[in-house]
Amino acid sequence: MSEQTTGSARRRIFIDKRSPDAFDALVRASEAVRATASEAGLDRVTVELVNLRVSQLNGCAYCLDLHTRRALRAGESPQRLGVLPAWRDTDLFTPAERAALDLAEATNDPTDTAAQESAYAAARAVLTEDQISAVIWVAITIGAFNRVSIMSGHPVQAPRRA
């Protein structure tokens, strides 16, 4: 990727490229979180659902593109991805996935303590403490990546045609 001019003619700095040591530390943290999630028994689809939901809430097009592709590779269905913004209004998600999504949303808004308490209660009914911790860490790290991509203006690339 190269630094680019956005639609509003402001030049963005790709902060991941400008400060590679800081970005590499974030990548290493993400790798540790991925291992933690796996060790806790969270499947890859659940992790990607959390990544996608937080990216939706934060409006990060780059991360939405990346994690949609990863979710599909992990076996997620296009139907569930399509209704993810309205996950509460469907029966398409398991109780564990619903708890993870609720907890991810609560993590993304640290000022809503009522939502946090509700999400914790729901999560405790179907997730282990290790899984709860892992979901929160996944939500925290994707939120950080969202901010890197949004502030850098990372572009979404059109798919290559064969």
N, C-alpha and C positions, 0 to 999 in steps of 0.2 A: 504494500500500500504506500502511496505517497501522500504528502500533505496536499490538501485541496481547498478550493474556494467553495463555500456553501452557497445556496441559492440567494442568501441575503448579502453576498459579496464579502463576507467576513472570512478571513483565513483562519482555519483551525490548526492547532498544533496536535499532531498525533503524540499524545503524552506517553504512550507505550514505547514509541520509538525515541522520543526525546529523553526519557528517563528509564532506560532499559533495566537498570538494577532494581528499581522500585517495581516495575512491571513483572520482572522475573520472580520477585518475592511474592507477588500476588499469584502468579502461576503456580509456584511451589505450594502456596497455601491452598490453592484450589485442588492440586493433586493430593494433598494430605486430607482434604475434606472428602474427595472422591473415595479415597481408601477407607476413611472413617465410615462413610455411608455404606460401603460394601461390607465392611466388617460388622456393621450393625444389622445387616440383613436387608437393607433397602435395595430394591432392584433398580436397574438403570432407567426403566421407564418412569418410575416414581421420581427419581432425581431429575430427569428431564422435564417432567410435568412441573416440578417446583421451579426449575430454571425458566421455563416458559411463562409460568404465571407471574413470577416476579418481573420478568422482562416486559410482559404486557402492562403491568401496573406502572412500570417506570417508563414505558414508551420507547424501549430500545430496539429499533429496527434491526440493527446488526445482530444482536444477541437472539432476537426472535428468529431470524433467518437461520443462524447457526444451530440453535437448539431444536428448531423444527426438523431440520435435516437429521440431527443426531437422534431425536425421538423416533423418527420414522425408521432409521437404521436399527434402533433398539427393538422395533416391533410394534410401536404405537400406531394406532389406526388414524387415518385422516378424519374420520367422523369425530373421534374424541378430541383431536386437536382443534377441530372446527368449533366445537362447543365449549372448549376450555374456559373462555371468558365467563360463561354462564354455568359453570360446573355445579353450582348449588341447585340448579333447576333441572338437573337430569339424574337418572339412575345409572349412568354409564360408568361411574367411578366407584371403586371399592371403598369400604369404610376406611381402610388404611390410607388410600390415596386422598380421600376427602379430608381426613385429619391432617395429612401432610400439606395439602393445599391451604387449608384454613390456617395452619400454623405459619406457613410461608407468608400469607397475606398479613397476619398479625405481626410478624417479624419486620415486614416492609414498612409498617406504620408504628414506630416505637412510642408514639404519643397516645395510642388507643389502648389503655390498660384493660378496659372491659373486654375488648376483642382478644387481647392476649390471654386473659383468664379463661374465657370461653374456649379458645383454641387449645389451651393447655388441657382443660378438662376433657375435651373431645379426644385429643391425642392420647391422653393417659388411658383411655378406654380401649384403644386398639394398637398403640405403639409402645415399644419398650422405651425406657429412659435413654438408652443409647441411640435409638432411632429418632426420638424427639430431638436430642442434641444434634444429631447429624442433619436433620431437616433444617434446623435453625442455622447451622453452619452453611448448608447449601444456599439457603436464602440470603445470608449475609454476603457470601462470596459472589454470587451472581449479581447482587445489588452493586457490589464494587465494580465488577466488570461492566455492568450497565453504565455506570457513571464514567468509566474510562472511555467507552465507545461513544456515548452521547457527547461528552465534552470534547472528544477528538473529532467528532463528525465522521466516524468510520462509515464508509459507503456500503450499501448492499449491492453486490455484484449480480447482474443478470445471469441466469444459467447459460452455460456454453451450449451452443447448438452443434450437433454432430454433422 
